[in-house]
Amino acid sequence: MSSQKINIAIIGLGFGAEFIPIYQRHPHANMYAICQRNKESLDKIGDTFKIEKRYTDYDELLKDPGVDAVHINTPIPDHAAQSLKALRAGKHVACTVPMATTVEECKQIVEAVKETGLTYMMMETVVYAREFLFMKELYEKGELGKIQFLKASHQQDMDGWPNYWPGLPPMYYATHCVGPVLGLTKAEAEYVSCFGSGTIREELQKYYNAPYAVESTHIKFKNSDLSAYVYRSLFDTARQYRESFEVYGSKKSVEWPLIEGRPMVVHTAKRPEPEIPEEVESPDYAHLLPEPIQRFTTGGVYDADEHQHLSFTQGAGHGGSHPHLVHEFISALTDRREPFPNARQSANITCVGILAHESAMQGGAIIRLPDFTLA
């Protein structure tokens, strides 16, 4: 690994502030600059973390020759445009999910990465959560046997969320459930078929002309006998917040907890029936990280009482994935290798959700993933 330190600028400091102390302590990163339109909030965070370089204008930040890479944590509609601006300004990009909101935007980002030779990584949390890492370890050791089927869900009550959220179609961005089913075996989605089910109330339907309460998608993998099933709900469907992933193998299967905080269930084949299931607490995977950032798999910037996110507790939330995401991005840059997911893989994951919603609106029509998302 190179001894070079990467100068990081974080754009968007709501959720984005969670990553500041991780970059500050990573041995190959320099937390160089922060950017937010609200100057009062910008200065408060800058003072708290002692960051001198501060920008209220993203375009001005991109002119700074000291910035090597940007980590984008802004609202979903801004991701594609800001990623493209950064790449064209010569900056590497890490971007929170989703990559974009249209297939064309995904294509533009993939093309920009090819043209510039720069690095892009979509910061999908689930594929670095401790539960996923546990299943990945079992898979890589051969303990699961032959993988036979994968399933994932993302269910959440989005009532009361501002801006672009009201009425958002369930599969509009589905990276939290598509990412893990493709990520376990590093597979590619070849085509999708999605069905809508139920209806959300009329005042929500008008925003996107989308009626469905739940959208469920089958994904056919390219060059594989595998398929996966993912589903998502955001409104008018009773369910505790859950990002889940389940893998079914010939030797063992692993199911995500039904209730937050409960153990996973591992099913082992050929045991007597009562002994097949076993509750297992997922180990933490801090040992995979440089020592200075290991603490961030279980703790973070915000305390749960004063600064709790609407869906998870900051720091220990997202399954301890935040320091793993930072380390993957930084080490990809210093080692001069592709991160996971890279631009093409991110496009494949993101386009599954975009095209799945189109499929639902067409009554379940099979829609193929575009060639630019495939190797």
Kinemage of the C-alpha trace (Angstrom):
@kinemage 1
@onewidth
@group {chain A} dominant
@subgroup {mainchain}
@vectorlist {calphas} color= white
{ca met a 1} P 0.000 0.000 0.000
{ca ser a 2} L 1.181 3.502 -0.819
{ca ser a 3} L 2.099 5.829 2.049
{ca gln a 4} L 0.312 8.673 0.252
{ca lys a 5} L -2.498 10.418 2.124
{ca ile a 6} L -5.673 11.191 0.197
{ca asn a 7} L -7.176 14.665 0.711
{ca ile a 8} L -10.915 14.121 1.253
{ca ala a 9} L -13.716 16.690 0.972
{ca ile a 10} L -17.130 15.792 2.358
{ca ile a 11} L -20.179 17.370 0.725
{ca gly a 12} L -23.373 17.330 2.767
{ca leu a 13} L -22.973 17.332 6.525
{ca gly a 14} L -26.174 15.826 7.895
{ca phe a 15} L -25.491 12.135 7.581
{ca gly a 16} L -22.146 13.053 6.056
{ca ala a 17} L -20.698 14.357 9.331
{ca glu a 18} L -20.680 10.783 10.586
{ca phe a 19} L -17.682 10.109 8.351
{ca ile a 20} L -15.520 13.073 9.403
{ca pro a 21} L -13.757 11.476 12.406
{ca ile a 22} L -13.300 8.215 10.484
{ca tyr a 23} L -11.364 9.996 7.738
{ca gln a 24} L -9.489 12.006 10.368
{ca arg a 25} L -8.212 8.805 11.957
{ca his a 26} L -7.636 6.714 8.850
{ca pro a 27} L -3.866 6.339 8.384
{ca his a 28} L -4.026 7.061 4.642
{ca ala a 29} L -6.590 9.880 4.609
{ca asn a 30} L -6.503 13.596 5.335
{ca met a 31} L -9.869 15.150 6.206
{ca tyr a 32} L -9.165 18.213 4.085
{ca ala a 33} L -12.416 20.135 3.499
{ca ile a 34} L -16.145 20.217 4.156
{ca cys a 35} L -18.996 21.725 2.159
{ca gln a 36} L -22.537 22.731 3.081
{ca arg a 37} L -24.770 25.566 1.881
{ca asn a 38} L -25.789 26.606 5.409
{ca lys a 39} L -22.793 28.576 6.679
{ca glu a 40} L -23.858 28.517 10.319
{ca ser a 41} L -24.067 24.726 10.308
{ca leu a 42} L -20.883 24.493 8.245
{ca asp a 43} L -18.940 26.575 10.760
{ca lys a 44} L -20.346 24.687 13.734
{ca ile a 45} L -19.195 21.370 12.307
{ca gly a 46} L -15.912 22.824 11.094
{ca asp a 47} L -15.190 24.225 14.567
{ca thr a 48} L -16.185 20.965 16.263
{ca phe a 49} L -13.828 18.890 14.147
{ca lys a 50} L -11.191 21.595 13.604
{ca ile a 51} L -11.431 21.621 9.820
{ca glu a 52} L -10.139 24.848 8.304
{ca lys a 53} L -11.137 24.411 4.656
{ca arg a 54} L -14.863 25.183 4.395
{ca tyr a 55} L -17.057 25.807 1.379
{ca thr a 56} L -20.663 26.846 0.946
{ca asp a 57} L -20.347 26.512 -2.850
{ca tyr a 58} L -19.659 23.061 -4.320
{ca asp a 59} L -18.307 24.496 -7.559
{ca glu a 60} L -15.754 26.522 -5.624
{ca leu a 61} L -14.676 23.439 -3.707
{ca leu a 62} L -14.056 21.585 -6.976
{ca lys a 63} L -11.670 24.349 -8.062
{ca asp a 64} L -9.460 23.659 -5.040
{ca pro a 65} L -6.381 21.775 -6.340
{ca gly a 66} L -5.821 20.325 -2.885
{ca val a 67} L -8.938 18.142 -3.071
{ca asp a 68} L -8.126 14.613 -4.268
{ca ala a 69} L -11.534 13.025 -3.698
{ca val a 70} L -15.062 14.000 -2.729
{ca his a 71} L -17.474 12.027 -0.578
{ca ile a 72} L -21.010 13.073 -1.552
{ca asn a 73} L -23.782 12.835 1.075
{ca thr a 74} L -26.351 15.209 -0.411
{ca pro a 75} L -30.035 14.572 -1.279
{ca ile a 76} L -30.708 11.815 -3.803
{ca pro a 77} L -31.641 14.079 -6.756
{ca asp a 78} L -28.206 15.758 -6.577
{ca his a 79} L -26.015 12.641 -6.660
{ca ala a 80} L -25.556 12.208 -10.395
{ca ala a 81} L -24.903 15.858 -11.263
{ca gln a 82} L -22.470 16.306 -8.376
{ca ser a 83} L -20.635 13.067 -9.179
{ca leu a 84} L -20.230 14.103 -12.811
{ca lys a 85} L -19.012 17.568 -11.867
{ca ala a 86} L -16.402 16.078 -9.545
{ca leu a 87} L -15.131 13.558 -12.101
{ca arg a 88} L -14.881 16.251 -14.762
{ca ala a 89} L -12.981 18.413 -12.275
{ca gly a 90} L -10.438 15.620 -11.783
{ca lys a 91} L -11.647 14.354 -8.410
{ca his a 92} L -12.261 10.770 -7.321
{ca val a 93} L -15.810 10.150 -6.072
{ca ala a 94} L -17.426 8.262 -3.232
{ca cys a 95} L -21.194 8.780 -3.293
{ca thr a 96} L -23.919 7.681 -0.946
{ca val a 97} L -26.757 5.686 -2.484
{ca pro a 98} L -28.174 5.648 -5.035
{ca met a 99} L -25.727 6.379 -7.831
{ca ala a 100} L -28.399 8.271 -9.790
{ca thr a 101} L -32.133 8.387 -10.437
{ca thr a 102} L -32.142 7.574 -14.160
{ca val a 103} L -30.470 4.976 -16.357
{ca glu a 104} L -29.015 7.741 -18.523
{ca glu a 105} L -27.332 9.387 -15.519
{ca cys a 106} L -25.790 6.060 -14.525
{ca lys a 107} L -24.447 5.686 -18.064
{ca gln a 108} L -22.929 9.163 -17.988
{ca ile a 109} L -21.068 8.405 -14.749
{ca val a 110} L -19.729 5.082 -16.059
{ca glu a 111} L -18.548 6.842 -19.229
{ca ala a 112} L -16.959 9.678 -17.243
{ca val a 113} L -14.992 7.183 -15.150
{ca lys a 114} L -13.725 5.495 -18.322
{ca glu a 115} L -12.776 8.821 -19.876
{ca thr a 116} L -10.988 10.227 -16.835
{ca gly a 117} L -9.468 7.075 -15.346
{ca leu a 118} L -10.683 8.249 -11.938
{ca thr a 119} L -12.261 6.114 -9.226
{ca tyr a 120} L -15.970 6.006 -8.382
{ca met a 121} L -17.512 4.042 -5.510
{ca met a 122} L -21.153 3.940 -4.452
{ca met a 123} L -21.169 3.786 -0.648
{ca glu a 124} L -23.728 1.006 -0.178
{ca thr a 125} L -23.888 0.286 3.549
{ca val a 126} L -25.455 -3.191 3.585
{ca val a 127} L -22.580 -4.885 1.742
{ca tyr a 128} L -20.261 -3.752 4.562
{ca ala a 129} L -22.630 -4.398 7.474
{ca arg a 130} L -21.438 -6.984 9.999
{ca glu a 131} L -24.333 -9.337 9.181
{ca phe a 132} L -23.400 -9.328 5.496
{ca leu a 133} L -19.717 -9.746 6.305
{ca phe a 134} L -20.626 -12.780 8.432
{ca met a 135} L -22.507 -14.380 5.537
{ca lys a 136} L -19.689 -13.459 3.144
{ca glu a 137} L -17.173 -15.171 5.431
{ca leu a 138} L -19.280 -18.350 5.533
{ca tyr a 139} L -19.615 -18.249 1.738
{ca glu a 140} L -15.902 -17.755 1.113
{ca lys a 141} L -15.027 -20.604 3.502
{ca gly a 142} L -17.420 -22.924 1.633
{ca glu a 143} L -19.628 -23.454 4.678
{ca leu a 144} L -22.808 -22.488 2.830
{ca gly a 145} L -22.203 -25.006 0.058
{ca lys a 146} L -23.707 -24.248 -3.331
{ca ile a 147} L -25.707 -21.007 -3.262
{ca gln a 148} L -29.261 -21.784 -4.356
{ca phe a 149} L -31.231 -18.569 -3.786
{ca leu a 150} L -30.936 -15.074 -2.322
{ca lys a 151} L -33.534 -12.754 -0.872
{ca ala a 152} L -33.472 -9.228 0.530
{ca ser a 153} L -35.818 -6.476 1.634
{ca his a 154} L -35.827 -2.842 2.638
{ca gln a 155} L -38.953 -1.721 4.457
{ca gln a 156} L -39.329 1.669 6.063
{ca asp a 157} L -42.040 4.140 7.074
{ca met a 158} L -41.228 7.346 5.204
{ca asp a 159} L -44.239 9.387 6.338
{ca gly a 160} L -43.071 12.801 7.478
{ca trp a 161} L -39.860 12.822 5.463
{ca pro a 162} L -39.407 16.075 3.522
{ca asn a 163} L -38.615 17.207 -0.019
{ca tyr a 164} L -38.622 14.426 -2.636
{ca trp a 165} L -39.641 11.574 -0.306
{ca pro a 166} L -43.475 11.728 -0.261
{ca gly a 167} L -44.900 9.115 -2.621
{ca leu a 168} L -41.470 7.843 -3.688
{ca pro a 169} L -41.998 4.539 -5.565
{ca pro a 170} L -40.678 1.603 -3.511
{ca met a 171} L -38.096 0.415 -6.051
{ca tyr a 172} L -37.095 3.936 -7.110
{ca tyr a 173} L -33.847 3.289 -5.347
{ca ala a 174} L -33.404 -0.237 -4.089
{ca thr a 175} L -29.661 -0.463 -3.511
{ca his a 176} L -30.026 -1.599 0.114
{ca cys a 177} L -31.713 -4.807 -0.983
{ca val a 178} L -30.211 -5.235 -4.463
{ca gly a 179} L -26.643 -4.603 -3.297
{ca pro a 180} L -26.330 -7.654 -1.032
{ca val a 181} L -27.952 -10.193 -3.367
{ca leu a 182} L -25.534 -9.198 -6.133
{ca gly a 183} L -22.625 -8.461 -3.814
{ca leu a 184} L -22.245 -11.860 -2.147
{ca thr a 185} L -21.009 -13.589 -5.301
{ca lys a 186} L -20.085 -10.358 -7.162
{ca ala a 187} L -22.813 -11.233 -9.664
{ca glu a 188} L -24.460 -9.062 -12.325
{ca ala a 189} L -28.174 -8.613 -12.870
{ca glu a 190} L -29.149 -9.563 -16.426
{ca tyr a 191} L -32.877 -8.776 -16.340
{ca val a 192} L -35.685 -8.021 -13.896
{ca ser a 193} L -39.422 -8.509 -13.534
{ca cys a 194} L -41.318 -6.581 -10.876
{ca phe a 195} L -44.891 -6.513 -9.594
{ca gly a 196} L -46.607 -3.767 -7.691
{ca ser a 197} L -48.979 -4.646 -4.884
{ca gly a 198} L -51.501 -2.634 -2.909
{ca thr a 199} L -51.928 1.124 -3.112
{ca ile a 200} L -50.761 4.137 -1.180
{ca arg a 201} L -53.194 6.927 -0.360
{ca glu a 202} L -54.162 9.257 -3.187
{ca glu a 203} L -52.394 12.368 -1.907
{ca leu a 204} L -49.083 10.475 -2.123
{ca gln a 205} L -49.686 8.978 -5.571
{ca lys a 206} L -49.699 12.377 -7.300
{ca tyr a 207} L -45.988 13.063 -6.712
{ca tyr a 208} L -44.643 10.301 -8.958
{ca asn a 209} L -47.834 8.949 -10.550
{ca ala a 210} L -47.003 5.686 -8.802
{ca pro a 211} L -49.726 3.821 -6.880
{ca tyr a 212} L -48.031 0.822 -5.300
{ca ala a 213} L -47.468 0.259 -1.584
{ca val a 214} L -45.062 -2.625 -2.198
{ca glu a 215} L -42.917 -3.523 -5.193
{ca ser a 216} L -41.310 -6.957 -5.416
{ca thr a 217} L -38.719 -7.931 -7.991
{ca his a 218} L -37.160 -11.098 -9.326
{ca ile a 219} L -33.593 -10.627 -10.561
{ca lys a 220} L -32.003 -13.064 -13.009
{ca phe a 221} L -28.236 -13.234 -12.725
{ca lys a 222} L -26.025 -13.168 -15.812
{ca asn a 223} L -24.138 -16.385 -16.637
{ca ser a 224} L -25.547 -18.117 -13.571
{ca asp a 225} L -28.330 -20.467 -12.516
{ca leu a 226} L -29.127 -18.070 -9.677
{ca ser a 227} L -31.991 -15.652 -9.260
{ca ala a 228} L -32.889 -13.404 -6.346
{ca tyr a 229} L -36.042 -11.876 -4.896
{ca val a 230} L -36.149 -8.380 -3.399
{ca tyr a 231} L -39.007 -6.275 -2.080
{ca arg a 232} L -39.473 -2.802 -0.672
{ca ser a 233} L -42.170 -0.666 0.965
{ca leu a 234} L -42.135 2.968 2.064
{ca phe a 235} L -45.724 4.045 2.791
{ca asp a 236} L -48.945 2.634 4.223
{ca thr a 237} L -47.397 -0.743 5.054
{ca ala a 238} L -46.926 -1.683 8.711
{ca arg a 239} L -43.329 -2.822 9.305
{ca gln a 240} L -40.442 -1.945 11.576
{ca tyr a 241} L -37.486 -0.485 9.697
{ca arg a 242} L -35.566 -3.389 8.197
{ca glu a 243} L -32.769 -3.816 5.715
{ca ser a 244} L -32.455 -7.576 5.378
{ca phe a 245} L -30.476 -10.151 3.432
{ca glu a 246} L -30.919 -13.923 3.379
{ca val a 247} L -28.857 -16.567 1.625
{ca tyr a 248} L -29.892 -20.171 1.017
{ca gly a 249} L -27.151 -22.730 0.385
{ca ser a 250} L -26.991 -26.493 0.028
{ca lys a 251} L -25.155 -26.884 3.353
{ca lys a 252} L -26.254 -23.852 5.359
{ca ser a 253} L -28.681 -20.962 5.028
{ca val a 254} L -28.637 -17.701 6.948
{ca glu a 255} L -31.653 -15.484 7.636
{ca trp a 256} L -31.532 -11.868 8.804
{ca pro a 257} L -33.342 -11.130 12.093
{ca leu a 258} L -37.045 -10.411 11.729
{ca ile a 259} L -36.851 -7.888 14.579
{ca glu a 260} L -34.090 -5.329 15.071
{ca gly a 261} L -31.596 -6.456 17.681
{ca arg a 262} L -32.468 -10.158 17.545
{ca pro a 263} L -29.961 -12.829 16.466
{ca met a 264} L -29.663 -14.161 12.944
{ca val a 265} L -30.790 -17.727 12.286
{ca val a 266} L -28.431 -20.249 10.700
{ca his a 267} L -30.055 -23.395 9.262
{ca thr a 268} L -27.762 -26.424 8.851
{ca ala a 269} L -28.769 -29.227 6.498
{ca lys a 270} L -29.117 -32.909 7.502
{ca arg a 271} L -29.482 -32.292 11.209
{ca pro a 272} L -32.495 -33.665 13.084
{ca glu a 273} L -35.415 -31.299 12.378
{ca pro a 274} L -35.437 -29.490 15.764
{ca glu a 275} L -31.682 -28.894 15.511
{ca ile a 276} L -31.651 -27.396 12.003
{ca pro a 277} L -32.104 -23.751 13.113
{ca glu a 278} L -29.659 -22.032 15.435
{ca glu a 279} L -29.714 -18.420 16.608
{ca val a 280} L -26.352 -16.778 16.019
{ca glu a 281} L -25.142 -13.319 17.030
{ca ser a 282} L -23.134 -11.787 14.227
{ca pro a 283} L -19.557 -11.055 15.221
{ca asp a 284} L -18.152 -7.604 14.644
{ca tyr a 285} L -15.573 -7.264 11.891
{ca ala a 286} L -13.537 -4.365 13.237
{ca his a 287} L -10.421 -6.567 12.974
{ca leu a 288} L -10.529 -6.114 9.181
{ca leu a 289} L -9.817 -2.404 9.618
{ca pro a 290} L -6.775 -0.331 10.558
{ca glu a 291} L -6.634 -0.057 14.345
{ca pro a 292} L -7.287 3.722 14.516
{ca ile a 293} L -10.767 3.345 12.955
{ca gln a 294} L -11.843 0.029 14.480
{ca arg a 295} L -13.858 1.784 17.202
{ca phe a 296} L -16.268 3.212 14.627
{ca thr a 297} L -17.991 -0.132 13.985
{ca thr a 298} L -19.731 0.294 17.353
{ca gly a 299} L -19.601 4.028 18.038
{ca gly a 300} L -19.626 7.297 16.174
{ca val a 301} L -20.129 11.023 16.144
{ca tyr a 302} L -23.606 11.375 17.516
{ca asp a 303} L -25.207 10.220 20.711
{ca ala a 304} L -28.524 8.420 20.288
{ca asp a 305} L -30.569 10.834 22.400
{ca glu a 306} L -29.713 14.188 20.852
{ca his a 307} L -28.874 13.409 17.231
{ca gln a 308} L -30.728 10.247 16.335
{ca his a 309} L -31.303 9.566 12.649
{ca leu a 310} L -34.900 8.810 11.645
{ca ser a 311} L -34.021 5.205 10.829
{ca phe a 312} L -30.915 4.180 12.750
{ca thr a 313} L -28.600 5.174 15.544
{ca gln a 314} L -25.633 7.088 14.194
{ca gly a 315} L -22.265 5.429 14.558
{ca ala a 316} L -23.258 1.878 15.418
{ca gly a 317} L -26.009 2.104 12.810
{ca his a 318} L -25.918 0.557 9.358
{ca gly a 319} L -24.371 -2.548 10.881
{ca gly a 320} L -21.037 -0.913 11.635
{ca ser a 321} L -20.449 -0.368 7.926
{ca his a 322} L -19.220 3.240 7.903
{ca pro a 323} L -15.519 2.641 8.671
{ca his a 324} L -15.474 -0.313 6.238
{ca leu a 325} L -16.795 1.960 3.486
{ca val a 326} L -14.135 4.572 4.200
{ca his a 327} L -11.383 1.961 4.282
{ca glu a 328} L -12.502 0.354 1.006
{ca phe a 329} L -12.528 3.719 -0.766
{ca ile a 330} L -9.212 4.946 0.624
{ca ser a 331} L -7.395 1.643 0.143
{ca ala a 332} L -8.702 1.370 -3.435
{ca leu a 333} L -7.130 4.767 -4.138
{ca thr a 334} L -3.820 4.071 -2.412
{ca asp a 335} L -3.543 0.536 -3.860
{ca arg a 336} L -4.678 1.767 -7.299
{ca arg a 337} L -7.344 -0.903 -7.643
{ca glu a 338} L -11.077 -0.930 -8.260
{ca pro a 339} L -13.299 -0.557 -5.174
{ca phe a 340} L -16.441 -2.576 -4.621
{ca pro a 341} L -18.801 -1.514 -5.955
{ca asn a 342} L -17.034 0.317 -8.768
{ca ala a 343} L -18.854 2.533 -11.275
{ca arg a 344} L -20.117 -0.278 -13.503
{ca gln a 345} L -21.192 -2.442 -10.565
{ca ser a 346} L -22.873 0.558 -8.937
{ca ala a 347} L -24.766 1.204 -12.165
{ca asn a 348} L -25.903 -2.419 -12.357
{ca ile a 349} L -27.159 -2.306 -8.758
{ca thr a 350} L -28.849 1.081 -9.173
{ca cys a 351} L -30.440 0.332 -12.539
{ca val a 352} L -32.078 -2.808 -11.148
{ca gly a 353} L -34.299 -0.610 -8.973
{ca ile a 354} L -34.989 2.002 -11.654
{ca leu a 355} L -35.927 -0.634 -14.235
{ca ala a 356} L -37.846 -2.721 -11.701
{ca his a 357} L -40.192 0.198 -11.092
{ca glu a 358} L -40.660 0.529 -14.863
{ca ser a 359} L -41.442 -3.194 -14.962
{ca ala a 360} L -44.061 -2.821 -12.213
{ca met a 361} L -45.739 0.003 -14.111
{ca gln a 362} L -45.846 -2.338 -17.128
{ca gly a 363} L -47.443 -5.200 -15.214
{ca gly a 364} L -44.284 -7.205 -14.569
{ca ala a 365} L -42.655 -6.953 -18.002
{ca ile a 366} L -39.151 -8.411 -18.284
{ca ile a 367} L -36.638 -5.579 -18.680
{ca arg a 368} L -32.971 -6.218 -19.422
{ca leu a 369} L -30.133 -4.328 -17.820
{ca pro a 370} L -28.246 -2.098 -20.296
{ca asp a 371} L -24.912 -3.296 -21.636
{ca phe a 372} L -22.917 -0.534 -19.954
{ca thr a 373} L -23.731 -2.111 -16.565
{ca leu a 374} L -22.348 -5.514 -17.605
{ca ala a 375} L -18.762 -6.716 -17.825
